[in-house]
């Protein structure tokens, strides 16, 4: 059987163990004391968890008047758990004028014994923050900072014109395609060691998939305790790339907690996973079909590999299969697997900044002088060069001060810290998706259709494996009258799968307008 297959009982055991190791004072008891009426209603809701997700929503609306009083009461009650420490950020170095959106940054301590603190950026919805959903957003890696999502994917600002002016800070501007048009978003630097998150002890710096889920669960409860006005907001968990492992695992952990009666009950509605890592076998086995579909390997190479490997490329079972795979690797080694149409570039620093000369064609391709009167202007020829600009900006002293970063906690900031002490102990989330579908949660799964790193062929394969009913078969979806991708709906529209035409890894970085439209339609309950 595929490595994708976890027995349902195994999933239950994993989550039982996961919660046993969380601070008992936080999980077993109430985070905050409920009033008698709220207790009664909450218990009734848990008892009716076998009903549809629509009943879950109706429960919240019926309870809203009482809940509003409860939220006000919580805000005025003495707390038993350390609250999240957030600060309002009204301006940022590199941005001209006050920020046109509401930004808060801060830390939440998720393990007092090992002094683990997760850093976050919280942006309120520009539409109606009191009514709009709350989205917790994670980046991949593991070890990538959530600021990637903030500046390069779904957040409200970006670097201007892909240019860096030597001698000053990179210029940042507002991004109109931000998902905060329709949702409140918490961007969390997770796991520990990513971005500005840190631990004061060596033991605290050790992490894993299961530890990350436990810490994010504690993060959510503490953050909501400090922001009670969002306690009843529809909650969604989202992320891309490697967070495809964390997102459904965390969603299932929240569901388990709600079923157990832990309080406060989190109003989880669903989750979003983009270009998601899901299962090593599915993820790997889809790559060669993707390369063939893109016209990057010949029919002969593909057919020989398919015959000798029998479609299983993740673990070659014979010498002929290994030879076929090696031949394909040799043929495609200089292809950018994150977007097969874009140049393959190394992540290098500008020669101008370091007063060194470019030593190879790849460096010159990545950073070239623009033809402008000011010879200090550098225009980027490769997408990865914008990550260099982010690195310059995030390591600036004034930027760190504006963001409220604790001094001396993080040395050199990197977009993705691949040196973290991390154990990958969740091997597949395929069964978790199935469990969440059975529980009635909504999900949006999407792929950039030019990403052959975590290709659409892999994602479609594990979705087919779930054997869900199809309610709206494969069709195009449109933005501004043009085909933006293709979509299929499963299980009473609970699982929506979509490709984003022309996008890579990850999709919003390449097609921000289309991805905003996709998310906005889905989060509002409309079809794509």
Secondary structure, 3 states (H helix, E strand, C coil): CCCCCCCHHHHHHHHHHHHHCCCHHHHCCCCCCCCHHHHHHHHHHHHCCCCCHHHHHHHHHHHHHHHHHHHHHHHCCCCCCCCCEEEEECCCCCECCCCCCCEEEEEEEEECCCCEEEEEEEECCCCCCCCCEEEEEECCCCCECCHHHHHHHCCCEEEHHHEEECCCCCCEEECCCCHHHCEEEEEECCCCCCCCCEECCCHHHEEEHHHHHHHHHHHHHHHHHHCHHHCCCCEEEEEECCHHHHHHHHHHHHHHHHHHCCCCCCCEEEEEEECCCCEHHHHHHHHHHHHHHCCCCCHHHHHHHHHHHCCCCCCCCCHHHHHHHHHHHHHHCCCCCCCCCCCCCCCCCCHHHHCCCCCCHHHHHHEEECCCCCCCEEEECCCCHHHHHHHHHHCCHHHHHHHCCCCCCCCCCCCECCCCEEECCCCECHHHHHHHHHCCCEEEEEEECCCCCCCHHHHHHHHHHCCCCEEEEEEEEEECCEEEEEEEEECCCCEEEEEECCCCCCHHHHCHHHHHHHHHHHHCCCCC
